[in-house]
């Protein structure tokens, strides 16, 4: 679900818009197809869920909003997000801790 790229990492996400609160909900799928499942409080209307997802990931990874970019999946639940300025080991450690607590 995480891949190192120049300047940061990409994260495969499975969004669940319209949730009671925005939070990491676990892992969707297995192996190379695994995605981080994130419940998003905002509805999937006029890009609000995407905006909320980017804001949540920026806060989660302690990055400015400009450091988090939706690369693909704008109209899909399956998305790929670029997170700039973070190493793969650091991102993996943060996610492992969050997923373990689920």
Residue pairs with C-beta under 8 A, 6 or more apart in sequence:
1 11
1 12
1 27
1 34
1 35
1 36
1 95
2 9
2 10
2 11
2 12
2 88
2 91
2 92
2 95
3 9
3 10
3 88
4 87
4 88
5 82
7 84
7 85
8 67
8 82
8 83
8 84
8 85
8 86
9 82
9 83
9 86
9 87
9 88
9 91
10 71
10 80
10 81
10 82
10 83
11 36
11 57
11 80
11 81
11 83
11 91
12 34
12 35
12 36
12 78
12 79
12 80
13 35
13 36
13 37
13 38
13 53
13 57
13 73
13 78
13 79
13 80
13 81
14 28
14 29
14 35
14 36
14 37
14 38
14 77
14 78
14 79
15 38
15 40
15 49
15 50
15 53
15 73
15 77
15 78
15 79
16 25
16 37
16 38
16 39
16 40
16 77
17 40
17 42
17 43
17 44
17 49
17 77
18 40
18 41
18 42
18 43
18 44
18 49
19 25
19 39
19 40
19 41
20 39
20 41
21 39
21 41
22 38
22 39
22 40
22 41
22 42
22 52
22 53
22 56
23 38
23 39
24 36
24 37
24 38
24 39
24 60
24 98
24 99
24 102
25 37
25 38
25 39
25 102
26 37
26 99
26 102
27 34
27 35
27 36
27 37
27 99
28 34
28 35
28 36
28 37
29 35
35 78
36 95
36 99
38 53
38 56
38 57
40 49
40 52
40 53
40 56
41 52
42 48
42 49
42 51
42 52
43 49
47 74
50 70
50 74
50 79
53 70
53 79
53 81
54 65
54 68
54 69
54 70
54 81
55 65
57 63
57 68
57 81
57 83
58 64
58 65
58 67
58 68
60 94
60 98
61 68
61 83
61 86
61 91
61 94
63 83
63 84
63 85
63 86
67 83
67 84
67 85
68 81
68 82
68 83
68 84
69 81
69 82
69 84
70 79
70 80
70 81
70 82
71 79
71 80
71 81
71 82
72 79
72 80
73 79
73 80
83 91
